[in-house]
């Protein structure tokens, strides 16, 4: 594809590119003329105990190395605009890679984990639920304010931005995608 714009999709550990947030973000980017590259590393997380910190640290390190190797294959200089769209663990992958390579990019963070804020670089917009068991909403507000990252928080929503009420979740998804659409040029 001869696009001047690139969107890199960076999923979470159990949240693939085919789930609503990443699927619709990709659709928005494609409609705006972005070339889409999906970086998948979910194979590393199969059978992992998510509550075991040592096990997760070891696996996330391997998954990041795999993702970084894939990203190293991209010539970012050939694009006028690059956006990383990450979900959960994907927010760490994107911001770590961008900061290590000093990339001037935009980032969309769906339910970021707190470690992502430490290496935040570029223009970022973030979304989370106030019932997210992975990231504390007060800590996220504080970090987002420090880093000047607009953070959109949805009431009663979990780490997938879901509440269990389909109609509320559809409204949330519409809100998230509307903001994403405005953020991605």
ABEGO torsion letter per residue (X at the ends): XABABBBBBBBBAABBAABAAAAAAAAAAAAAGBBBBBBBAAAAABGBBAABAAAAAAAAAAAAAAAAAAAAABBAAABABBBBBBBEAAAAAAAAAAAAAGBBBBBBBBGBBAAAAAABBEBBBBBBBAABAABBAAAAAAAAAAAGBBBBBBBGBBAAGBAGBAAAAAAAAAAAAAAAAAABX
